[in-house]
């Protein structure tokens, strides 16, 4: 298994924004593998991750390309659902940092990049996310405020949060 060097600087990561139709088979595989490892295995939560929304989403990948000749390793990921007729907000979801890349502020970098991209592409459109309740302070640092009560989602406490 590939593991990053300790205290890997974020500068060594290769950032990639793509709509689903531009993803290659390896990228889709790594996206689904990472989501399964974090949300299903680590969090012991059986749920329908393949929900039909990926094909209309944009995907942000953080790849570790500094692995001495090996294939890039997925360090972090999130997806962005676009405003549509059923929901006028941009939605950020499936935010994850893979196990070997935690503790380097990668989650902050993912949120910063996604918020900046969203502001450029959809100026003035509010952003919403469905956060695990224990992460309210983390998302609050990026301007998100709770807009729902805490509720159970697949056995994990969640809350809807929104930034204008």
C-alpha positions as a Markdown table, in Angstrom:
| # | Residue | x | y | z |
|---|---|---|---|---|
| 1 | Unk | 0.0 | 0.0 | 0.0 |
| 2 | Unk | 1.3 | 3.5 | -0.8 |
| 3 | Unk | 1.7 | 5.8 | 2.1 |
| 4 | Unk | 2.7 | 9.5 | 2.0 |
| 5 | Unk | 5.8 | 10.8 | 3.6 |
| 6 | Unk | 5.2 | 12.2 | 7.1 |
| 7 | Unk | 4.1 | 15.9 | 7.1 |
| 8 | Unk | 3.5 | 15.9 | 3.3 |
| 9 | Unk | 3.2 | 19.5 | 2.2 |
| 10 | Unk | 0.1 | 20.4 | 0.4 |
| 11 | Unk | 2.2 | 21.8 | -2.4 |
| 12 | Unk | 3.1 | 18.3 | -3.5 |
| 13 | Unk | -0.6 | 17.6 | -4.3 |
| 14 | Unk | -1.9 | 17.8 | -7.8 |
| 15 | Unk | -5.4 | 19.3 | -7.8 |
| 16 | Unk | -7.9 | 18.4 | -10.5 |
| 17 | Unk | -11.4 | 19.7 | -11.2 |
| 18 | Unk | -13.5 | 17.7 | -13.7 |
| 19 | Unk | -17.1 | 17.1 | -14.7 |
| 20 | Unk | -18.0 | 13.4 | -14.6 |
| 21 | Unk | -17.9 | 13.0 | -18.4 |
| 22 | Unk | -14.2 | 14.0 | -18.4 |
| 23 | Unk | -13.2 | 11.4 | -15.7 |
| 24 | Unk | -11.3 | 8.4 | -16.9 |
| 25 | Unk | -12.0 | 4.9 | -15.6 |
| 26 | Unk | -9.1 | 5.0 | -13.1 |
| 27 | Unk | -10.4 | 8.3 | -11.7 |
| 28 | Unk | -13.9 | 6.9 | -11.2 |
| 29 | Unk | -12.5 | 3.8 | -9.6 |
| 30 | Unk | -10.3 | 5.8 | -7.2 |
| 31 | Unk | -13.2 | 8.1 | -6.4 |
| 32 | Unk | -15.6 | 5.2 | -5.5 |
| 33 | Unk | -12.8 | 3.3 | -3.7 |
| 34 | Unk | -11.9 | 6.3 | -1.5 |
| 35 | Unk | -15.6 | 7.0 | -0.7 |
| 36 | Unk | -16.1 | 3.4 | 0.2 |
| 37 | Unk | -13.0 | 3.2 | 2.4 |
| 38 | Unk | -13.9 | 6.4 | 4.3 |
| 39 | Unk | -17.7 | 6.4 | 4.5 |
| 40 | Unk | -18.6 | 2.7 | 4.4 |
| 41 | Unk | -15.6 | 0.9 | 6.0 |
| 42 | Unk | -14.1 | 3.4 | 8.4 |
| 43 | Unk | -17.5 | 4.8 | 9.5 |
| 44 | Unk | -19.1 | 1.4 | 9.5 |
| 45 | Unk | -22.1 | 2.8 | 7.5 |
| 46 | Unk | -23.8 | 0.8 | 4.9 |
| 47 | Unk | -25.6 | 3.2 | 2.5 |
| 48 | Unk | -26.2 | 3.8 | -1.2 |
| 49 | Unk | -23.1 | 5.9 | -2.2 |
| 50 | Unk | -23.8 | 5.4 | -5.9 |
| 51 | Unk | -26.8 | 7.7 | -5.9 |
| 52 | Unk | -27.1 | 8.8 | -9.5 |
| 53 | Unk | -25.8 | 12.3 | -8.7 |
| 54 | Unk | -22.2 | 11.9 | -9.7 |
| 55 | Unk | -22.9 | 12.1 | -13.5 |
| 56 | Unk | -24.1 | 15.7 | -13.2 |
| 57 | Unk | -21.5 | 16.8 | -10.6 |
| 58 | Unk | -18.1 | 18.3 | -10.7 |
| 59 | Unk | -15.4 | 16.5 | -8.9 |
| 60 | Unk | -12.3 | 17.8 | -7.1 |
| 61 | Unk | -9.4 | 15.4 | -6.6 |
| 62 | Unk | -6.2 | 16.0 | -4.6 |
| 63 | Unk | -3.7 | 13.5 | -6.0 |
| 64 | Unk | -0.3 | 12.7 | -4.4 |
| 65 | Unk | 1.9 | 12.5 | -7.4 |
| 66 | Unk | 5.1 | 12.5 | -5.4 |
| 67 | Unk | 5.2 | 8.7 | -4.9 |
| 68 | Unk | 8.5 | 8.0 | -6.7 |
| 69 | Unk | 7.2 | 6.6 | -10.1 |
| 70 | Unk | 4.1 | 5.0 | -8.8 |
| 71 | Unk | 0.6 | 5.9 | -9.9 |
| 72 | Unk | -0.9 | 8.9 | -8.2 |
| 73 | Unk | -2.6 | 8.2 | -4.9 |
| 74 | Unk | -5.9 | 9.8 | -4.0 |
| 75 | Unk | -5.3 | 12.0 | -0.9 |
| 76 | Unk | -8.6 | 14.0 | -0.9 |
| 77 | Unk | -11.9 | 14.4 | -2.8 |
| 78 | Unk | -15.2 | 16.1 | -2.9 |
| 79 | Unk | -18.0 | 16.6 | -5.3 |
| 80 | Unk | -20.1 | 19.6 | -6.2 |
| 81 | Unk | -23.7 | 19.4 | -7.3 |
| 82 | Unk | -24.9 | 22.2 | -9.5 |
| 83 | Unk | -28.0 | 24.3 | -9.0 |
| 84 | Unk | -31.0 | 22.9 | -10.9 |
| 85 | Unk | -34.7 | 23.2 | -11.1 |
| 86 | Unk | -35.2 | 21.1 | -7.9 |
| 87 | Unk | -32.5 | 22.9 | -5.9 |
| 88 | Unk | -31.3 | 26.5 | -6.4 |
| 89 | Unk | -28.2 | 26.0 | -4.2 |
| 90 | Unk | -24.8 | 24.6 | -5.1 |
| 91 | Unk | -24.2 | 21.6 | -2.9 |
| 92 | Unk | -20.8 | 20.3 | -1.7 |
| 93 | Unk | -20.7 | 16.6 | -0.7 |
| 94 | Unk | -18.7 | 13.5 | -0.2 |
| 95 | Unk | -15.8 | 15.5 | 1.4 |
| 96 | Unk | -13.0 | 13.1 | 2.4 |
| 97 | Unk | -9.4 | 12.9 | 3.2 |
| 98 | Unk | -8.0 | 9.4 | 2.9 |
| 99 | Unk | -6.4 | 7.8 | 6.0 |
| 100 | Unk | -2.8 | 8.4 | 5.1 |
| 101 | Unk | -3.3 | 12.1 | 4.4 |
| 102 | Unk | -5.0 | 13.3 | 7.6 |
| 103 | Unk | -3.5 | 15.9 | 9.8 |
| 104 | Unk | -2.0 | 18.1 | 7.1 |
| 105 | Unk | -5.0 | 20.5 | 6.7 |
| 106 | Unk | -6.1 | 18.8 | 3.5 |
| 107 | Unk | -9.8 | 19.2 | 4.4 |
| 108 | Unk | -9.3 | 23.0 | 4.7 |
| 109 | Unk | -7.6 | 23.1 | 1.3 |
| 110 | Unk | -10.4 | 21.1 | -0.3 |
| 111 | Unk | -13.0 | 23.5 | 1.1 |
| 112 | Unk | -11.0 | 26.6 | 0.2 |
| 113 | Unk | -10.5 | 25.4 | -3.4 |
| 114 | Unk | -14.1 | 24.3 | -3.8 |
| 115 | Unk | -15.6 | 27.6 | -2.4 |
| 116 | Unk | -13.3 | 29.7 | -4.6 |
| 117 | Unk | -14.3 | 27.6 | -7.7 |
| 118 | Unk | -18.0 | 27.9 | -6.9 |
| 119 | Unk | -17.8 | 31.6 | -6.3 |
| 120 | Unk | -16.1 | 32.0 | -9.8 |
| 121 | Unk | -18.5 | 29.7 | -11.6 |
| 122 | Unk | -21.8 | 30.6 | -9.9 |
| 123 | Unk | -21.3 | 34.0 | -8.3 |
| 124 | Unk | -23.9 | 34.9 | -5.6 |
| 125 | Unk | -25.3 | 31.4 | -5.5 |
| 126 | Unk | -25.6 | 30.1 | -1.9 |
| 127 | Unk | -23.7 | 26.9 | -1.0 |
| 128 | Unk | -25.2 | 24.1 | 1.1 |
| 129 | Unk | -23.8 | 20.9 | 2.5 |
| 130 | Unk | -25.1 | 18.0 | 4.6 |
| 131 | Unk | -22.5 | 17.8 | 7.4 |
| 132 | Unk | -21.9 | 15.2 | 10.0 |
| 133 | Unk | -23.0 | 17.1 | 13.1 |
| 134 | Unk | -19.6 | 16.8 | 14.9 |
| 135 | Unk | -18.0 | 18.8 | 12.0 |
| 136 | Unk | -20.2 | 21.9 | 12.4 |
| 137 | Unk | -17.3 | 23.9 | 13.8 |
| 138 | Unk | -15.0 | 22.9 | 10.9 |
| 139 | Unk | -17.6 | 24.0 | 8.3 |
| 140 | Unk | -18.5 | 27.0 | 10.4 |
| 141 | Unk | -15.0 | 28.3 | 9.9 |
| 142 | Unk | -15.8 | 28.6 | 6.2 |
| 143 | Unk | -19.0 | 30.6 | 6.7 |
| 144 | Unk | -21.5 | 27.7 | 6.9 |
| 145 | Unk | -24.3 | 28.0 | 9.4 |
| 146 | Unk | -26.8 | 25.3 | 10.4 |
| 147 | Unk | -30.2 | 25.5 | 8.6 |
| 148 | Unk | -31.8 | 22.4 | 10.0 |
| 149 | Unk | -32.0 | 20.4 | 13.2 |
| 150 | Unk | -29.5 | 17.7 | 13.8 |
| 151 | Unk | -31.0 | 14.4 | 12.5 |
| 152 | Unk | -30.1 | 10.8 | 11.8 |
| 153 | Unk | -28.8 | 9.9 | 8.4 |
| 154 | Unk | -27.8 | 6.3 | 8.0 |
| 155 | Unk | -27.0 | 6.0 | 11.7 |
| 156 | Unk | -24.9 | 9.2 | 11.9 |
| 157 | Unk | -26.0 | 12.6 | 13.2 |
| 158 | Unk | -26.1 | 15.1 | 10.4 |
| 159 | Unk | -27.1 | 18.8 | 9.9 |
| 160 | Unk | -27.8 | 20.8 | 6.8 |
| 161 | Unk | -25.5 | 23.9 | 6.7 |
| 162 | Unk | -25.6 | 26.9 | 4.3 |
| 163 | Unk | -23.3 | 29.8 | 3.3 |
| 164 | Unk | -24.6 | 32.7 | 1.5 |
